[in-house]
């Protein structure tokens, strides 16, 4: 459970930093949030890896979730367009991460001698 909470924290920190980067274009004070957010996101990700989550799974979920959440929130906050093509791209990214996660689970099960 601790791993998933750290991963969630890393995702939310990275998305906050990215959205703040956009806000900093108009108000330079947001650059402080950008720096703190990115540093904290990478710190959370490194703690997560130390707890034993695989880099492929952690980075895949972190990256895909960040892309999807940033795209949706940028639409809500900044009025960025969210087209059908964008939605398809988000779905493909999420599908790819699910494939990586499922493949990782199968590999661990084989390594541990469990068959499906």
C-alpha positions, 0 to 999 in steps of 0.5 A: 500500500505504501508503494502505491501511495508514494506513486500517487504522490509522485504523480500528483506532484509532477502534474502540479509542477507541470501545470504550474509551469504553464501558470508561470508564463503569466506569473513568475512566482509559480516557478517556485512551485514548479521547482519544488513540485519536480524535486518532490516528485523525483524524490517520491519516485526514488523512495518508491524504487527503494521500496522495490517497485520495478522501474518499468512499472513505476515510471510507466504508470507515473508517466502515463498518469501524468500525461493523461491527468495533465491533458485533462486538467489543462483543459479544465484550468487553461481551456486547452483543447481536448479532441477525440485524437487527444483522447485516443492518444491518452487511451493508447498510453494507458493501454500501453502501461497496462500491458507493461504492468501485466507483463511484469506480473506474468514475469514475476509469477514465472520467476516465483514458479507460479503458473497461470 
